[in-house]
Amino acid sequence: MRLLLVEDDDHVAAALSAVLARHGFAVTHARSGEEALRALLPGDGAPFGVVLLDLGLPDQDGFEVCGRIRRSSGTPVIMVTARADTRSKIHGLNLGADDYVVKPYDTGELLARIHAVARRTPPAEGRVRPTASSPGSELRLGPLTIELPTRRVSVDGVVVPLTRKEFDLLALLARRPGVVFRREQIISEVWRTSWEGTGRTLEVHIASLRAKLRLPALIETVRGVGYKIVVPAA
């Protein structure tokens, strides 16, 4: 598995890379947020299976990097940081991180968490990939097409008008089909606020999307957790 290690401390990165390599990982080291984001751009090689993301980066905060990764990629992100306070953990998970590990950590536990995240993430071929004709601008899931720059959504070629929040909600879920998004995470990403008092708003928007798209099986409710996209048959 290819793994992207985002860590500005070369000594820490070298030691961890050596351990990961002994366990079969092909490690790419990025020293800044921008370097990490460039490494994640689609290329000729196999996609990364996991990103290990430090929060204390020299050019931007790791939280910002996580948000930017999540807006454009379904690659799993594990935050690895010395920030042990509960507020930081909650913020990181709400931004879309798949796990949060506090330094200093046990190497065996970190490896177990990497494998756990990889197991519950759809394989690369099952994730939404940008189309060749318009890299990074279009998501296709069966009959559903989402054009990100123009915010245009169509089903079988027929345009479906959506409100701004409906589009943001659909695009968030569609970037990682098969992955369950917690309600709290969706509220944080789409409404930029906390869960309290906003749950009913989310339910109303989900119901509206289902009615407008006329793809009843597209957005699945995961009881007690949240929602996920199920790719429909073409």
N, C-alpha and C positions, 0 to 999 in steps of 0.2 A: 504494500500500500504506500502511495505517496503521501507525505505529511508535510505541511507548511508550518515551520516554527517561527513565530514572530517574537523576537527577543533582542533587545538592544545591547545586552551584556554578552560580549563575545565568549567570556570564560564559561558562563552558565550555559550558553548555547552549545559550545563545543562539548561540554561534558554530557549534556542531555542528548545531543545528536549521536554521540558515540553509543550511549545506552540504547537509543531507539534503533540505531543501525544493527546492533547485535540481535535485536528482536525482529528483524526483517523489514523495517521501515526505510523507505528512500526519503531522506530528509532534505528539504530546501530551507535555507535560513534567510529570513528577511529581518533587517535591523530597524525598520521604520514602518509606519502605517502605509505610506505611499508605496514603498517597495513591496509590501505584502499585497496590496490591491493590484499592483501591476502583475505580480506572480499569478494571481488568480484569474487573469484575463484568459479567455479561451485560446488554446494553442494546439500544437501538433501532438503533444504528449498526453498521457492519461491524466484525467483530472485528479485533484487532491482528494484524499479520502477524509482528512481531518485537518483543521487548523488549530494549533496551540497558540493562543493569543495572550501575550503579556499586556497589562494595562498601562504601565509606565513607559510609554514610548517617547522618543525625542521630538517628533514632529506633531503629534496629535494624541489625544487620549484614546486608550484602547476601546472605550465605550463607543466613541465616534467611529472607529474602524469597524467594530462589530456591526453597527447599524448600517454602514455602507456595504459591508459584505452581504448582509442579509437582504438588502434591497436589490442585489444583482446576482446572488448566488445561493444555491441550496447546500453548499458545502458545510458540514457540521463544524461548529466552533466550540472549543473548550477554553474558557478563560483560565489562565494560570497566573496568579498574582499574589502579592503579599497583603492585599487589602482584604482583611478578614471580617469587616463589619457587615452586619446583616443588610443594611441599606444598599451597599455596593453589590452584594450577591443578588438581591431582588432586582435591582436595576439591570444588572447584566443579563439575568434570565429573561426579564421582560423585553429586553432588546432583541432577544432571539438566540442567545447563547444556549448551547445544548447541555453544557455542564460548567461547573465553576469549581476550581481546585485552588486551595490556599497554600502558598509557600510558607515554610518548608513542607514538602510532601514526601510521602513514601513512593519510591519509584514503581514498586509493584502495584500500588493502588492507582497511580497515574496510567500505567499500561492497561490495567483492567478497565478504567474509565474510557480510554481510547477505544478499546475493543467493544465496549458496551454501546458507545455512541455509534460506532460503525455498523454494529449489528442492527440497530433500530432505524437506520437511515436507508432509504431506497437506493439500490445500486445506481451508478452514474448513468447507465443507459435508460433507467426508468425516470430520471429527473427531467424537468423541462430544459431543453437546450435552445439557445438562440438560433434562428434560422440562418442559413448560409447567405441569403440575399440581403439580410438586414441585421448584422451582428448585434446582439444585445437589445434589440428593439421590439421583438415579437415573441409571444408565448403561444404555443399551440397545444391544445389538449382535446383530442378528438375533433368534434365539430366546432369547438370553441376557439376563437382567435382573439388575443389581447395585444393590441398595438400600444406599447408603453409611451413613446414620444407624443403620439396624438391622442392618447387616452380613449382609443376607439375599441369597442368590443363588438364582435359579431358571432353569430351562431349559424353555421351553414351558409355563410356569406351575407346574412341579413343583419344589419346593424341594430344593436340593442342599446337604447339610450340609458345611461346610468348617471346617478348623482356623483359628486366628487367623492364622498365617503364610500359609496357603493363600489366605485372603481378601485379606490385604495384598498378596500377590504378584499375584493376579488383578486387583485394583483398580488397582495401579500400571500394569500393562501396558494395561488397558482404557481408561485415561484418554487414551491416545495411540495408537489403533489405526493400524497400518501403520508406526509408528516403531520402529526397532530399539533395544532397551535392551541396553547392554553388561552382561555378567555382573557386572563390578565395581560398576557403578551399581546393579544390582538388590540385590546383597548389602549395599551401603551404605545403601540406602533401606529395605529390609525387615528386615534383621537388625542394622542399625546397627553394623556391624563391617567389617573389611577382608576382602579376597578369600581370603587365605591360610587353607587348611584348611576353607573353607566351600563350595567348589565342588560337592562331592558332595551336600551338603544341598540346594542349589538344584536340582540335577538330579532328586533324589528328589521334591521338591515339584512340579516341573513334571510329572513322570510321574503323580503322584497327581492333580493337577488334570485332566489329560487323561482319566484313567480315570473320575473322578467326574462330569465334565461330559458325557462321551460326545459330545464335539464334536472329533474327531481333528484337524481342520484349523484349529482355533481358535488354538492357540499354535504358532507356527512357529519352528523352530530355524534361526538364521542362523549357519552354520558359522564357527567361529573368532571370533565376535563376541558373540552373545547370543540374545535371543528377541524376538519381536514378536507382536502380536495381528493376526489376519486376520479381518475381519468375515465371519461365516458368512451364508449365505442364510437368509432367514426361513423 
